[in-house]
Amino acid sequence: MAMSDKDDMPGLEVFFDAARRHAAEPSAALMARIDEDAQAVQALAQRPAPQSTRRSTLSSQLYRLLGGWPAMTGLATAAVAGVWLGISLPEGILDGTSDAAYLVDVAPELAFDLAGGDF
């Protein structure tokens, strides 16, 4: 059934007509409180924002630029791992006789001669 059918509840029509005739208006006291609140909010909006006297340092700007603490911890972990791998020599390759064993040619057949002659 459609909402416009008036035959559904004929007794309620009297109450709906009474509600349409009585317009709800806010009281003068409520309107005065709303006006006072609006004036206070406007006064706060017109006041200039306080200027920060503390200047941001280069390290804090870099910190924000890189993405905060998650990115900084990732970078610190990568740096520590790089230093650790760079300092510690792999013990499996070295036999203790020479440091030259650290350089390993994985595919010597792919090497080419830069000078172009037999030396």
C-alpha positions as CSV (number, residue, x, y, z in Angstrom):
1,M,0.0,0.0,0.0
2,A,1.1,3.5,-0.7
3,M,1.8,6.0,2.0
4,S,-0.7,8.4,0.6
5,D,-3.6,6.1,1.3
6,K,-5.7,8.0,3.9
7,D,-8.1,5.1,4.5
8,D,-5.5,3.2,6.6
9,M,-5.8,5.1,9.8
10,P,-8.6,7.7,9.7
11,G,-8.3,8.5,13.5
12,L,-4.7,9.8,13.2
13,E,-5.6,12.6,10.7
14,V,-6.9,14.8,13.5
15,F,-3.5,14.7,15.3
16,F,-1.6,15.4,12.1
17,D,-3.8,18.4,11.3
18,A,-3.2,19.7,14.9
19,A,0.6,19.3,14.5
20,R,0.5,21.2,11.1
21,R,-1.3,24.1,12.7
22,H,1.1,24.4,15.6
23,A,4.4,25.7,14.4
24,A,7.3,25.0,16.7
25,E,9.4,28.0,17.3
26,P,12.5,28.3,19.6
27,S,12.2,30.4,22.7
28,A,13.8,33.8,23.0
29,A,16.2,32.5,25.7
30,L,17.4,29.7,23.4
31,M,18.0,32.1,20.5
32,A,20.0,34.4,22.9
33,R,22.2,31.5,24.0
34,I,22.8,30.5,20.4
35,D,23.7,34.1,19.5
36,E,26.2,34.4,22.4
37,D,27.9,31.1,21.5
38,A,28.2,32.3,17.9
39,Q,29.7,35.6,18.9
40,A,32.3,33.7,21.1
41,V,33.2,31.4,18.2
42,Q,33.6,34.3,15.8
43,A,35.9,36.1,18.3
44,L,38.1,33.1,18.5
45,A,38.2,32.7,14.7
46,Q,39.3,36.3,14.2
47,R,42.1,36.2,16.7
48,P,45.4,35.4,14.9
49,A,46.9,32.0,15.5
50,P,49.9,32.0,17.9
51,Q,53.2,31.8,16.1
52,S,55.6,29.2,17.1
53,T,58.9,30.7,18.2
54,R,60.7,27.3,18.1
55,R,62.3,26.6,14.8
56,S,62.5,23.1,13.5
57,T,66.0,21.7,13.3
58,L,67.5,20.0,10.2
59,S,67.3,16.6,12.0
60,S,63.6,17.0,12.8
61,Q,62.9,18.1,9.2
62,L,64.8,15.1,7.9
63,Y,62.9,12.8,10.4
64,R,59.5,14.1,9.1
65,L,60.7,13.9,5.4
66,L,61.8,10.3,5.7
67,G,58.5,9.2,7.3
68,G,58.9,9.1,11.0
69,W,60.1,6.4,13.3
70,P,59.1,3.3,11.2
71,A,61.3,4.5,8.3
72,M,64.1,5.6,10.6
73,T,64.2,2.2,12.3
74,G,64.3,0.5,8.9
75,L,67.2,2.7,7.8
76,A,69.1,2.2,11.0
77,T,68.7,-1.6,10.7
78,A,69.9,-1.6,7.1
79,A,72.9,0.6,8.1
80,V,73.9,-1.7,11.0
81,A,73.5,-4.8,8.8
82,G,75.7,-3.2,6.1
83,V,78.4,-2.2,8.5
84,W,78.3,-5.7,10.1
85,L,78.6,-7.4,6.7
86,G,81.3,-5.0,5.5
87,I,83.5,-5.5,8.6
88,S,83.1,-9.2,9.1
89,L,84.9,-11.4,6.6
90,P,83.3,-14.7,5.7
91,E,85.3,-17.4,7.5
92,G,84.3,-20.2,5.1
93,I,86.3,-18.6,2.3
94,L,89.4,-17.6,4.2
95,D,91.7,-20.4,5.3
96,G,93.8,-18.0,7.4
97,T,96.8,-17.8,5.0
98,S,96.0,-14.8,2.9
99,D,93.4,-12.1,2.5
100,A,93.5,-12.6,-1.3
101,A,91.2,-15.5,-0.9
102,Y,88.4,-13.1,-0.1
103,L,88.1,-12.3,-3.8
104,V,86.4,-15.1,-5.6
105,D,85.9,-15.3,-9.3
106,V,82.6,-17.1,-9.8
107,A,82.6,-17.3,-13.6
108,P,86.2,-16.9,-14.9
109,E,85.2,-17.9,-18.5
110,L,83.2,-14.7,-18.7
111,A,86.3,-12.5,-18.1
112,F,87.7,-10.3,-20.9
113,D,91.0,-8.7,-21.4
114,L,91.0,-5.0,-21.1
115,A,94.5,-4.4,-22.6
116,G,93.9,-6.6,-25.7
117,G,97.2,-8.4,-25.6
118,D,98.8,-11.5,-24.0
119,F,100.4,-10.6,-20.7
